Amino acid sequence: MRRHLARIDAVLIQAVIAGALSFAHLHDLAEAAGQHGWKAWAYPVSLDLLLVAAWRRLRSGHATASGWCWFLTALIASLGANIATAGLLDLDDVPAWLRILVAGWPAIAFLGGTLLAHTPPVDETPATDQAPQTPNHEAAAPPPTPEAATPPALEAAPATASAPVPAALVEHARKVATAHRDRTGQPIDTETLRARLGVPPELARQIATHLT
């Protein structure tokens, strides 16, 4: 437990030191660019708030593109201030472009913070609850025609010549024969009737006798 607390304390101390130094560098750069008094202290506050807002958007897992955009913008501004105040820039003679950039930073920070805090995050993941559409080449098959349907009595029909033919099977055979005659103009033969009904040849001949 003590080792765990020691690691946490070390991280917190390091974070406080890094934050304080970055805060001071931003203050010094803003003051060198002509922002004096409380305005110089407001610059690091606005940058840190933008970093926090961008980090919260990244942690939410939604609209991470905008979160990364503003997070990198604030990070580059913070790193730029740290590098500029490390002796690479004469703080007594700040160039005009840097003064313009510092003066325009509040508007940039306000825009980024407003978009991150008040724009509802949009889920970037594709929706999965929609029913898949059936492709054209896999369209549902049309319902079977009356002559292709087989009544339950057909399965139980006896295959012997001595057994009587069920009336339901004879009635179904009449419908198949009528449909065949309407389509082809010719009476149905025994072989075609047997193929349509799916019955043995002997039973097909018995059924054919009932159709004549």
C-alpha positions, 0 to 999 in steps of 0.5 A: 500500500505504501509503495502504491501511495508513493507512486501516486504521490510522485505522479501528482507532484510531477503533474503539479510541477509541470502544470505550474511551469507551463502556467508560468510560461504562458503568463510570461509570453502573454505579458511579453505580447502586451497582455498585462495584469490579470489578462496575462494570468487569464491566458493559461487558464483558458488554455488549460480549460480547453485542454480539459474540455478536449480530454473529456470529449476524448474520454467520452468515446464520441466525436473523437475527431473534434476532441483530438483537433482541439486537444492538439491545438491547445497542446501546440499552444502550450508547447509553443509557449514553453519553447518560446520562453526557453531563450529562443525568443526575445521577450523584450522584442516580441514579433508582430505575428506573435502579438496577433496570435496571442491577442486572437487566442481568447476567441479561439479558446472560446470557440473550441470550448463552446463546441466541445461543451455544448455540441452533443456528441454524435456516435460515429459507430455504424448502426447495427439495429437495422434489419438487413435488406434483401439483395435483388438477386436473393429476392424471396421466392414467389408462393407456390401455384395451386398445382405445385402444392401437395395436400396432406392426404397425398402423403398418406395415399396408399400405393396399391391398386386395390386401395381406394383413392382419397377424395381429397387427392382426386379433387386436387388432381382435378385442379392440377389437370384443369390448370394444365389444360388452361396453360397448354390447351391439352389434357394432362397425361398420366406421366405428367400427372404423376410428376405433378402429384409426386405419386407412384405410377399405379396410383397415378393411373387410378387417379387418371381414371377418375378424371376421364 
